[in-house]
Structures are given as C-alpha cells and as structure tokens.
Amino acid sequence: MVNFPSRVRVALVSGVACAVLSPMAHVQMAYAQSSSSNETQYHSLLTQISNAKLNIAHQELYVFKQDETLKGLKKQMVGLDAVKASVDPMLSKMTVGLDTQINGDYPFKLEERMSRLQSLKDTVGDKDGSIANKYRKVLSAYTIEVNYGNSVEVYAADHPVHPTNRVGDDRFLKTETGELIMTKSGDRIMLFDGYYLRFGRMSFIYQNQDGTDALQYDLKKKEWVKLPSGKSLVVRQAIQAARGEIAPRVVFAPVSPMP
C-alpha cells in the first residue's frame, strides 16, 4: 500500500470529487433547461387553450345574437300581416278622401293634381307594394294639397271657357293694346291667353293678358262667372304683385260662397 503525503491525498480526493461532481452538474443543468422548456411549452399551450375558449365564446355570443335577431324578425313578420290588414284600409280611405277633395275643389292645376292622384291610387292599390312606400306617398300627396290652402299662386294658361286654338309655333306676343310683335330670337315659345290667380282655397280667378275678361270660379255652381268690370283693376294688380312685377301690397280677392 502506497502512503501519499497528506497534501497529495487532499489533492487526489479533490480531483476525484471534481470528477464525480462535474457530470452531475451537467445533468442538473440539462434537467433545468429541459424543465424550463417544458414549462414554456406548457404556458404556451395554456395560452392557446385560453384563446381557443375565448374565440369559441365569441362565436357562441355571435350565434346567440343572430338567433335573437332572427326570432325578432320572425315576430315582426308575424305581426306584419296584422299591421298591413289595419293600415291598408286606412290608406285606401285617405286616397278616396283626397279624390273627393280634388274633384270638389277649385280646378287649379287640375291635370297635374289628377296625375298625382292616379299615381297614388296605383301605389295604394298594389297588393304587393310596401306599406312604408304607400304611407309615404299618401302623406306626400296630402302635404301638397294642404299647402295649396296656405299659399297664393299665379300661373299662365289658356282661357277657361274659350281657349285660343293655335297651330304651329307661337312666335308672336300680344301687347296690352292688342298689337302683335315678333320675338327677337324667333325661338319656340309657349303663349297663353292669360293668368290664373289662386288665393289659397278661398278664390280662383282668371284674367286675360290685356287685363280684360276677368272671371271667377263659382265653387257652388261649378262654373266660371264674369266679374264686374270695376274689379278688373284689382285683379290685375293682384296678379302683378303675385308675379313680382310690382311691390307687394294688400290686395282684395273676390270670394265666392262656399258650397
């Protein structure tokens, strides 16, 4: 047996210990690294699972909202027939009432108003038409008719009883003295016998361009009657004021008895 000095023995023991401990250290370090990697993968997997659950929850919420929307639409569709059944008769009555009003009213802009009334009848009478569109059109027609009663209007048109028959292009103007003059441009123009003046729904008057033959529509008799010659000037001034040819002023309108 070889006896080593104490210093040598210490060195040998230390070397052996280092030789033994060194592989163990590597094993521990490898294990620690592996454990850390596994933990990272575990946390990553938990995050993916959490995100997947959150996504599924969002999808379920979306589907739930869609189901609720569909249920609401079904309820509305069920009630739509009941609403249509109650609204359609009302719109029909309103249309009939408007028809009665126009046919019993002063005959101003009659062609335009009758055309609008016929369009309204076609819309309301359409069984497959939208209730909203029918309601909108009825209200629009009523609004227009109501506004007629709150306005003063003047427009040119032919004589209501003896309209002038014209052939070809109208290229001449008639002065107040009755003289015919040709227009400078020679373009096609629309010439009318005179002007119609409407005071709301209180009075409807016609007068020739030269200020003669003033007529008033008698709503009770449903015919045009001649106004006294003394009122021709008042009517002419009212027409000029309504057309903006003279400064606005207070004018007097002959009013016929209401039927």
CORSUL-V664370 format. One record per backbone hydrogen bond with DSSP energy under -1.0 kcal/mol. CO is the residue of the C=O (numbers start at 1). NH is the residue of the N-H. E is the energy in kcal/mol with one decimal. If there is no record, write none. Layout:
CO/NH/E  CO/NH/E
This chain:
5/9/-2.8  6/10/-2.4  7/11/-2.0  8/12/-2.7  9/13/-3.1  10/14/-2.5  11/15/-2.3  12/16/-3.0  13/17/-2.8  14/18/-2.6  15/19/-2.6  16/20/-2.5  17/21/-3.3  18/22/-2.4  21/25/-2.3  22/26/-1.7  23/27/-2.1  24/28/-2.6  25/29/-2.7  26/30/-2.5  27/31/-2.5  28/32/-2.7  29/33/-2.6  30/34/-2.6  31/35/-2.8  32/36/-2.6  33/37/-2.3  34/38/-2.5  35/39/-2.4  36/40/-2.2  37/41/-2.5  38/42/-2.6  39/43/-2.7  40/44/-2.5  41/45/-2.5  42/46/-2.5  43/47/-2.4  44/48/-2.3  45/49/-2.5  46/50/-2.7  47/51/-2.7  48/52/-2.5  49/53/-2.6  50/54/-2.4  51/55/-2.6  52/56/-2.5  53/57/-2.4  54/58/-2.3  55/59/-2.5  56/60/-2.6  57/61/-2.3  58/62/-2.5  59/63/-2.7  60/64/-2.4  61/65/-2.5  62/66/-2.6  63/67/-2.5  64/68/-2.4  65/69/-2.6  66/70/-2.6  67/71/-2.5  68/72/-2.4  69/73/-2.6  70/74/-2.5  71/75/-2.2  72/76/-2.3  73/77/-2.7  74/78/-2.2  75/79/-2.2  76/80/-1.3  79/83/-2.3  80/84/-3.1  81/85/-2.3  82/86/-1.2  83/87/-2.8  84/88/-2.3  87/91/-2.5  88/92/-2.2  89/93/-2.3  90/94/-2.3  91/95/-2.1  92/96/-2.3  93/97/-2.5  94/98/-2.1  95/99/-2.2  96/100/-2.4  97/101/-2.1  98/102/-2.5  99/103/-2.3  100/104/-1.4  102/105/-1.0  106/108/-1.5  109/113/-2.3  110/114/-2.8  111/115/-1.9  112/116/-1.8  113/117/-2.3  114/118/-2.4  115/119/-2.0  116/120/-2.0  117/121/-2.4  118/122/-2.3  119/123/-1.9  120/124/-2.8  121/125/-2.2  126/129/-1.2  130/134/-2.2  131/135/-2.9  132/136/-2.4  133/137/-2.2  134/138/-2.4  135/139/-2.4  136/140/-2.2  137/141/-2.3  138/142/-2.4  139/143/-2.5  140/144/-2.1  141/145/-2.1  142/146/-2.6  143/147/-2.2  144/148/-1.2  147/150/-1.3  148/151/-1.0  151/200/-2.2  153/198/-3.2  155/196/-3.0  157/194/-2.2  170/189/-1.1  171/183/-1.9  173/181/-2.6  175/178/-1.5  179/175/-2.8  181/173/-3.1  193/209/-2.2  194/157/-2.0  195/207/-2.0  196/155/-1.8  197/205/-2.9  198/153/-2.2  199/202/-3.1  199/203/-1.1  203/199/-2.6  204/217/-2.6  205/197/-3.0  206/215/-3.0  207/195/-2.8  208/211/-1.9  212/208/-2.4  214/227/-2.7  215/206/-2.6  216/225/-3.1  218/222/-1.9  218/223/-1.3  223/218/-3.3  225/216/-3.1  228/231/-2.0  229/232/-1.2  231/235/-2.2  232/236/-2.4  233/237/-2.5  234/238/-2.0  235/239/-2.3  236/240/-2.5  237/241/-2.4  238/242/-2.3  239/243/-1.9  240/245/-2.6
